[in-house]
């Protein structure tokens, strides 16, 4: 599932966006090695031990300590952000399905659909993705098992074809694709080494630091199985990102792209067209599959979030609602074209809640959390203050949002411990969880 989810639709967008952000070769190659290692370690030592200890989804785990009313607030935010991410993957797949219909593809700076045909294609793709997600976890995992080897092969083939098209004959030629970096394209953030490291670590912060993947690892037999996330990180967030960047490098040498750059415009990133130019119909099909294997588990997670809002909702109904929202989001290209910034934002908002679960698991024996609490003020204060403080710091000082995700996570955990001790008092009659 991790190989399928992370060697997937986002990769066809993120690789080119790195190139558009002006990264250097060292920043990209070495920065991704380190950042993806930090992500794997986060799943292995932060998320998985708690998941296999309690065997609860994020929402059930959070409800035990936060209370039903507060969890409803969190789950609304959580579900909406996941739907937006899934919608970006619907957009990615639509760029491939739209090729034979000669659909006018969106540009990097475009937020709205250009035609009714684009909307129709997005609706059909959204229905398909929602149907699979609605069938449940095992269907989502099975789809990924079948598709992930094909997608990984497609990315590898795309990279190989791009290397040939760029006439790269040596390691130094390959290195010069990025060289010493350059200015970011209009509307894009300039990335350096630490941007690459921190962003690649925290692009999935909602899943590992934020504990969303408690919902996945509750099925794991042991915490060490979290090392399997390396398949997603190094197949998807390393090989696939670099391969997709090479595809975009080929396009940047085309007369169309060079004319746009000469006029001060950013050449568009359309994954379907890029893959089709490299691999033909197989490339286009791979893009559809790639969007599928990312959107499916994301819609599934969003459905779990919405289901926990009301006890009267069945999981299938909640997943259907998530799929509808994701499909609507997919109509608007902005979620995909601004993916680097959006992923940083949703990780920033959701990750601090994971720190609260972490602190409760390891240090909750030091205070008495009421068993039937409906609204835990300590959690709301810790979450709101950590997000509010660091978002303000980011905005006022023009700091890239990914840089403050880990500090916000730490502050949230510390504040939760302090507020819990103040509100609920000391409790020394339990032993810490193991």
C-alpha positions in Angstrom: 0.0 0.0 0.0 2.8 2.4 0.8 4.6 1.7 -2.5 1.4 2.3 -4.3 0.3 5.4 -2.4 3.7 7.2 -2.6 4.9 6.2 -6.0 1.7 7.8 -7.2 -0.1 10.8 -8.6 1.5 13.4 -6.4 4.9 12.4 -7.7 4.1 13.4 -11.2 3.4 16.9 -9.9 6.0 17.2 -7.2 9.1 16.2 -9.3 8.4 19.0 -11.9 7.5 21.5 -9.2 10.9 20.9 -7.6 12.5 21.8 -10.9 10.3 24.9 -11.1 11.4 26.0 -7.6 15.0 26.2 -8.8 16.7 23.5 -6.7 20.3 22.5 -7.3 21.5 19.0 -8.0 23.0 18.6 -4.5 19.9 20.0 -2.8 17.7 17.5 -4.6 19.7 14.3 -4.6 21.2 14.6 -1.1 18.3 16.5 0.5 15.8 13.8 -0.6 18.0 11.1 0.9 18.0 12.7 4.3 14.4 14.0 4.3 12.9 10.6 3.4 15.0 8.8 6.0 13.5 11.1 8.6 10.0 10.3 7.4 10.6 6.6 7.6 12.0 6.9 11.2 8.9 9.0 12.1 6.6 6.2 11.0 8.7 3.5 12.7 9.3 5.1 16.1 6.5 7.6 16.5 3.4 6.2 14.8 3.6 2.4 14.6 4.4 1.7 18.3 1.2 3.5 19.4 -0.8 1.9 16.6 0.0 -1.7 17.5 -0.3 -1.0 21.2 -3.9 0.3 21.1 -5.2 -1.0 17.7 -7.4 2.0 17.2 -7.9 4.4 14.3 -6.7 8.0 14.8 -10.3 9.1 15.4 -11.1 6.4 18.0 -7.8 7.1 19.8 -8.4 10.8 19.8 -12.0 10.5 21.0 -10.8 8.7 24.1 -8.8 11.7 25.3 -10.4 14.6 23.5 -14.1 13.9 23.8 -16.7 13.6 21.2 -17.4 17.3 20.7 -13.8 18.3 20.2 -13.2 15.3 17.9 -16.0 16.5 15.6 -14.2 19.8 15.1 -10.9 18.1 14.4 -12.5 15.6 12.0 -14.2 18.2 10.0 -10.9 19.9 9.4 -9.1 16.6 8.8 -11.7 15.3 6.4 -11.8 18.5 4.3 -8.0 18.7 4.0 -7.8 15.0 3.0 -10.5 15.6 0.4 -8.6 18.5 -1.1 -5.5 16.3 -1.4 -7.5 13.5 -3.0 -9.0 16.1 -5.3 -5.5 17.1 -6.5 -5.0 13.4 -7.5 -8.2 13.4 -9.4 -6.9 16.5 -11.3 -3.6 14.6 -12.0 -5.5 11.6 -13.5 -7.7 14.0 -15.5 -4.6 15.4 -17.3 -4.1 11.8 -18.7 -7.7 10.9 -19.5 -8.1 14.3 -21.3 -5.4 13.6 -23.8 -7.4 11.8 -26.5 -10.2 14.5 -26.1 -7.7 17.3 -26.6 -8.8 19.0 -23.4 -7.2 22.4 -22.8 -5.0 21.6 -19.8 -4.5 23.9 -16.8 -1.4 26.0 -16.3 0.7 26.4 -13.1 -1.1 29.6 -12.1 -4.7 28.6 -13.0 -7.3 27.9 -10.3 -10.5 27.3 -12.3 -11.5 24.8 -14.9 -11.4 25.8 -18.5 -14.2 23.8 -20.1 -17.2 21.6 -19.4 -15.4 18.7 -20.9 -12.7 18.9 -18.2 -15.4 19.0 -15.5 -17.1 15.9 -17.1 -13.8 13.9 -17.1 -13.1 14.8 -13.5 -16.6 13.7 -12.4 -16.1 10.3 -14.1 -12.7 9.8 -12.5 -14.0 10.9 -9.1 -16.9 8.4 -9.3 -14.4 5.5 -10.0 -12.1 6.4 -7.2 -14.9 6.9 -4.7 -16.4 3.5 -5.6 -13.1 1.7 -4.8 -12.5 3.6 -1.6 -16.1 2.9 -0.5 -15.5 -0.8 -0.7 -13.2 -0.6 2.3 -9.6 -0.9 3.5 -8.9 -4.3 1.9 -10.1 -3.2 -1.5 -7.9 -0.1 -1.2 -4.9 -2.2 -0.3 -5.6 -4.8 -3.0 -5.8 -2.1 -5.7 -2.5 -0.7 -4.6 -0.9 -4.2 -4.6 -1.9 -4.7 -8.2 -1.0 -1.3 -9.4 2.1 -0.2 -7.5 4.6 -2.5 -9.5 3.2 -1.1 -12.7 3.4 2.5 -11.5 7.0 2.0 -10.2 8.0 0.5 -13.6 6.4 3.4 -15.4 8.3 6.0 -13.3 11.6 4.1 -14.0 10.8 3.9 -17.7 9.9 7.6 -17.8 13.3 8.4 -16.2 15.1 6.2 -18.7 13.4 7.7 -21.7 13.9 11.3 -20.4 17.6 10.5 -19.9 17.8 9.4 -23.5 15.9 12.4 -24.8 18.1 14.8 -22.8 21.2 12.9 -24.2 22.7 12.4 -20.7 25.8 10.3 -21.2 27.5 10.6 -17.8 26.9 11.4 -14.1 28.0 15.0 -14.7 25.5 15.4 -17.5 22.8 14.1 -15.2 24.0 16.4 -12.4 23.8 19.4 -14.8 20.0 18.9 -15.3 19.7 20.8 -12.0 23.2 22.2 -11.8 23.7 24.8 -9.1 20.1 25.7 -9.1 18.5 28.9 -10.4 15.6 31.3 -9.8 12.2 29.9 -9.2 9.6 30.2 -11.9 7.0 32.9 -11.5 4.6 32.1 -8.6 6.8 29.3 -7.2 8.8 29.3 -3.9 12.6 29.2 -4.2 13.9 25.9 -2.7 17.3 25.3 -1.1 18.8 22.3 0.6 16.8 22.6 3.9 13.6 23.3 2.0 14.1 19.9 0.3 15.0 18.0 3.5 12.2 19.5 5.7 9.6 19.4 3.0 10.3 15.8 2.0 10.2 14.8 5.7 7.0 16.8 6.6 5.0 16.4 3.4 3.5 13.4 5.1 3.5 15.0 8.6 -0.2 14.5 8.9 0.3 10.7 8.4 3.3 10.1 10.8 3.7 13.0 13.2 0.0 13.7 13.0 -0.9 10.0 13.6 -3.4 9.6 10.7 -1.7 6.3 9.9 -2.8 4.9 13.2 -5.8 3.9 11.1 -3.4 1.8 8.8 -0.9 0.4 11.3 -3.6 -0.8 13.7 -3.6 -3.8 11.3 0.2 -4.4 11.6 1.4 -7.5 13.5 4.3 -5.5 14.9 5.7 -2.0 14.9 8.8 -3.0 12.9 6.6 -3.5 9.9 6.7 0.3 9.6 10.1 -0.1 7.9 7.9 -0.9 4.9 7.2 2.8 4.5 10.7 3.0 3.0 9.2 1.4 -0.2 7.0 4.4 -0.6 9.7 7.0 0.3 12.5 5.7 -1.9 10.5 4.4 -4.8 8.1 7.3 -4.8 9.6 10.2 -3.0 13.1 9.7 -4.4 13.2 7.7 -7.7 9.7 8.8 -8.9 10.2 12.5 -8.0 13.6 12.6 -9.9 12.1 10.7 -12.9 9.2 13.1 -13.1 11.5 16.1 -12.8 13.5 14.7 -15.8 10.3 14.5 -17.8 9.7 18.2 -17.1 13.3 19.0 -18.0 12.6 17.4 -21.5 9.5 19.6 -21.9 11.4 22.7 -20.8 13.6 22.3 -23.9 10.7 22.3 -26.3 10.0 25.4 -28.4 6.7 25.9 -26.7 8.2 26.0 -23.2 11.1 28.1 -24.2 8.8 30.6 -25.8 6.8 30.8 -22.6 9.9 31.3 -20.4 11.2 34.0 -22.7 7.9 35.8 -22.1 8.2 35.5 -18.4 5.6 32.7 -18.0 5.9 29.4 -16.2 5.5 26.4 -18.5 2.6 24.2 -17.3 3.0 20.9 -15.4 0.6 18.4 -16.9 1.5 14.9 -15.8 -0.6 13.1 -18.3 1.0 15.0 -21.2 4.5 14.5 -19.9 4.1 10.8 -19.4 2.4 10.4 -22.7 5.2 12.1 -24.6 7.6 9.6 -22.9 5.8 6.3 -23.0 2.7 6.8 -25.1 -0.6 5.2 -24.0 1.2 3.2 -21.2 2.4 6.5 -19.7 -1.1 8.0 -19.7 -2.5 4.8 -18.1 0.2 4.9 -15.5 -0.7 8.5 -14.5 -4.4 7.5 -14.1 -3.3 4.5 -11.9 -0.9 6.8 -9.9 -3.7 9.2 -9.1 -5.9 6.3 -8.2 -3.5 4.7 -5.7 -3.1 8.1 -3.9 -6.7 9.2 -4.0 -8.1 5.9 -2.8 -6.5 5.7 0.7 -6.9 9.4 1.1 -10.6 9.3 0.5 -10.8 6.2 2.8 -9.1 8.2 5.6 -11.4 11.2 5.0 -14.4 8.8 5.1 -13.2 7.5 8.5 -13.0 11.1 9.7 -16.5 12.0 8.6 -17.9 8.7 9.9 -16.8 9.6 13.4 -18.7 12.9 13.3 -22.0 11.1 13.6 -22.8 7.7 15.1 -25.7 7.4 12.5 -23.3 7.5 9.5 -22.1 4.2 8.1 -18.6 4.0 6.8 -19.8 3.6 3.2 -22.0 6.7 3.4 -19.2 8.8 5.0 -16.7 7.6 2.3 -19.2 8.6 -0.4 -19.4 12.1 1.1 -15.6 12.3 1.1 -15.5 11.2 -2.5 -18.0 13.8 -3.5 -15.9 16.6 -1.9 -12.7 15.2 -3.4 -14.3 15.2 -6.9 -15.5 18.8 -6.5 -12.0 19.8 -5.4 -10.5 18.0 -8.4 -12.4 20.3 -10.8 -10.3 23.2 -9.6 -6.6 22.8 -10.7 -5.2 25.1 -8.0 -5.0 22.2 -5.4 -2.6 20.3 -7.8 -0.7 23.2 -9.2 0.1 24.6 -5.7 0.7 21.2 -4.3 4.0 22.1 -2.5 2.4 24.8 -0.5 -0.9 23.0 0.1 0.8 19.8 1.4 2.9 22.0 3.8 -0.3 23.7 5.0 -2.3 20.5 5.7 0.6 18.9 7.5 1.1 22.0 9.6 -2.6 22.1 10.7 -2.9 18.4 11.5 0.5 17.3 12.8 0.2 19.0 16.2 -2.7 16.8 17.2 -0.4 13.8 16.8 1.9 15.2 19.5 -1.0 15.2 21.9 -1.6 11.5 21.3 2.1 10.9 21.6 2.3 12.7 25.0 -0.9 11.0 26.3 0.5 7.6 25.4 3.9 8.0 27.1 3.2 10.5 29.8 -0.6 10.4 30.4 -0.1 8.4 33.7 1.0 11.7 35.3 -2.5 13.2 35.3 -6.0 12.0 35.4 -7.9 12.4 32.1 -11.6 12.0 32.8 -12.9 8.8 31.0 -16.2 10.3 29.8 -15.0 13.9 28.9 -16.9 15.5 26.1 -14.6 18.4 25.4 -11.0 18.4 26.5 -10.0 22.0 26.8 -6.3 21.1 27.3 -6.2 19.6 23.8 -8.0 22.5 22.2 -5.7 25.1 23.8 -2.5 23.1 22.9 -3.6 22.6 19.3 -4.9 26.2 18.8 -1.9 27.9 20.4 0.7 25.9 18.7 -0.9 26.4 15.2 -1.7 30.1 15.9 1.7 31.0 17.2 3.8 29.3 14.5 1.5 30.3 11.7 1.8 33.9 12.8 5.6 33.6 13.0 5.6 32.0 9.5 3.5 34.8 8.0 5.1 37.8 9.7 8.7 36.6 9.0 8.0 35.0 5.6 9.1 31.5 6.8 8.3 28.5 4.7 5.5 26.7 6.5 7.2 23.3 6.5 10.0 24.8 8.6 7.6 25.3 11.6 5.8 22.0 11.5 8.1 20.2 13.9 8.4 23.1 16.3 4.6 23.4 16.3 4.4 19.6 17.0 6.8 19.9 20.0 5.1 22.9 21.4 1.7 21.3 21.1 2.9 18.2 23.1 4.5 20.4 25.8 1.4 22.6 26.2 -0.9 19.6 26.3 1.2 18.1 29.2 1.2 21.5 31.1 -2.5 22.2 30.6 -3.5 18.6 31.5 -1.6 18.7 34.7 -3.2 22.1 35.5 -6.8 21.1 34.6 -6.9 17.4 35.8 -4.3 17.2 38.5 -1.6 14.6 39.2 -2.2 10.9 39.0 0.4 8.4 40.1 -1.7 5.2 40.3 -0.9 4.0 36.8 2.3 2.9 35.1 3.3 4.5 31.8 2.3 2.7 28.6 4.9 0.5 26.9 
